[in-house]
Amino acid sequence: MLAINDLSATVADKAILKGLSLHINAGEIHAIMGPNGAGKSTLGYTLGGRPGYEVTGGTVTFTPTSAQPEPVEGLGAVHGASTSSARADLGAVDLLALDPHLRAAAGLFLGFQYPVEIPGVSFLQFLRESLNSQRKVRGQTPLNGGEFLKLAREQAALLKMDMDMLKRPVNVGFSGGEKKRAEMVQMGILDPTLAVLDETDSGLDIDALRIVGEGINAIMRKPDKAVLLITHYQRLLDYVKPDFVHVLANGRIIKTGGPELAHQLETEGYEAVAA
Amino acid sequence: MSEAALLPTARDEEWRYADIPAVAALGLGALADWHEATLAPGEVRAKDLVLDDQFPGLHRVRLHVDAGARAELFAVIAASSYTRLEVEVTLGAGAHFEFGAVTIGGGDVVREAVTRVRHAEPGATSHQVVRSVHWGQATGNFLGRIEVARHAQQTDAAQDFKALILEKGATANARPELEIFADDVKCAHGAAIGQMDEAARFYMASRGIDPETARGLLVRAFVADAFAAKDDGEALLDAALTALAGAGL
């Protein structure tokens, strides 16, 4: 589903990613762990296309597996897009060639470590614009107000979030934990193919961690979806069991293993494992 | 005296950011054209103005708001040539003046709101919110003068200006001016000029919102403050956003 090959990126002319390669198949959950400054957040922002994160080498090929109807203009296909059915393979896209909003429409969701506050724009309005913008690019009809509210209600309930919270301006006045929970409500509504979640566990208390973990499983643990969890700690992985754990240090993946690698990191530390 | 001698110049404080050649072209007739209204004690009157290309140029309004009356004026200043809304208000005892205005637009055009609020008697209140959104070579101005007479105790006057500059080359000017002779008064004023929040724009893009829609949502949220005191500001918001839709940014 996602093939990152030899990716290099700079931020303010400083090299952060230095030849990172990572392959993720549909149905898999990958965790990336690593010390501060290793490039974890840069990887997320680079995949999302944040201005200021400049790709200096390598490729990222994204092959959304299903649930997306025929691709339309803006989503350039690398290998030629299938047109056989509404749930057909979208074909492989050169992710780095797409504008950020088209990456989202292609099926990528980026969970933010620090979700942004937007005064004056309600969550419901924000999410309906988001969903319908994506649907428009994909050639789907927009959801009307009633359809959208029903979907929002279901997804908010899944994350045990009060609907009244979604009537408030985006993330304004939300606690750290509420913001992360709201990120997962957004993910549920947007229903991506691939989620890259940057420290979604930070700022969560024990109960919220469990709810968010269960939310990730409910929304994303499916044969045609995949997740890349970026995290510092093992604890989220108790709820969202990864198939692969990677250690990111100095801009590259230096070690890959199964869930046991996360436990080893927790007990021995990055330096010992990376050595 | 020649007509030129009677026209304002950039040396006049209230005209310092105006497009003086445009004012001269409008002529003395436009300058003399004051719309006057007096609100009776206790009266409530509200007016919305959309100064688009149907109503460019000078708009001078003089209001006398008698004791306990309430005047509300909301305006969108969005024409594609020089446009100035000038409001002179005299408040009686316990009267209130509510003002919300948006200057919005591009081109090499000056759009401005100018207010003079005289708290002539005790206990009057005034509340002004102005938002400017500009691109191209455009200029948006707010010149707000508050005068509090010596015996106008318990005056409560507030003035808030914010500008959003969407492109390098656009300008905003804020000129608050307070002249206070009473001692028991509250006068608050604030001014800020900034650019679009890039973090918010990327956050929206990451959710699939295209750049133009994102900008529209952010600008709408920004200018909405100017009409927050109004029960239904949607029509004015739509009028303000019309200018942005045609911007081709």
Chai-1 contact restraints between the chains, C-beta under 6 A:
chainA,res_idxA,chainB,res_idxB,connection_type,confidence,min_distance_angstrom,max_distance_angstrom,comment,restraint_id
A,G48,B,S206,contact,1.0,0.0,6.0,A-B,restraint_1
A,R50,B,F202,contact,1.0,0.0,6.0,A-B,restraint_2
A,P100,B,A205,contact,1.0,0.0,6.0,A-B,restraint_3
A,P100,B,S206,contact,1.0,0.0,6.0,A-B,restraint_4
A,H101,B,A205,contact,1.0,0.0,6.0,A-B,restraint_5
A,H101,B,G208,contact,1.0,0.0,6.0,A-B,restraint_6
A,H101,B,I209,contact,1.0,0.0,6.0,A-B,restraint_7
A,H101,B,D210,contact,1.0,0.0,6.0,A-B,restraint_8
A,A104,B,S206,contact,1.0,0.0,6.0,A-B,restraint_9
A,A104,B,R207,contact,1.0,0.0,6.0,A-B,restraint_10
A,A104,B,G208,contact,1.0,0.0,6.0,A-B,restraint_11
A,A105,B,G208,contact,1.0,0.0,6.0,A-B,restraint_12
A,L110,B,S206,contact,1.0,0.0,6.0,A-B,restraint_13
A,V116,B,A199,contact,1.0,0.0,6.0,A-B,restraint_14
A,V116,B,A200,contact,1.0,0.0,6.0,A-B,restraint_15
A,V116,B,Y203,contact,1.0,0.0,6.0,A-B,restraint_16
A,I118,B,A200,contact,1.0,0.0,6.0,A-B,restraint_17
A,G120,B,A221,contact,1.0,0.0,6.0,A-B,restraint_18
A,G120,B,A224,contact,1.0,0.0,6.0,A-B,restraint_19
A,V121,B,L217,contact,1.0,0.0,6.0,A-B,restraint_20
A,V121,B,A221,contact,1.0,0.0,6.0,A-B,restraint_21
A,E129,B,I209,contact,1.0,0.0,6.0,A-B,restraint_22
A,S130,B,R207,contact,1.0,0.0,6.0,A-B,restraint_23
A,S130,B,G208,contact,1.0,0.0,6.0,A-B,restraint_24
A,S130,B,I209,contact,1.0,0.0,6.0,A-B,restraint_25
A,S133,B,G208,contact,1.0,0.0,6.0,A-B,restraint_26
A,S133,B,I209,contact,1.0,0.0,6.0,A-B,restraint_27
A,S133,B,D210,contact,1.0,0.0,6.0,A-B,restraint_28
A,Q134,B,G208,contact,1.0,0.0,6.0,A-B,restraint_29
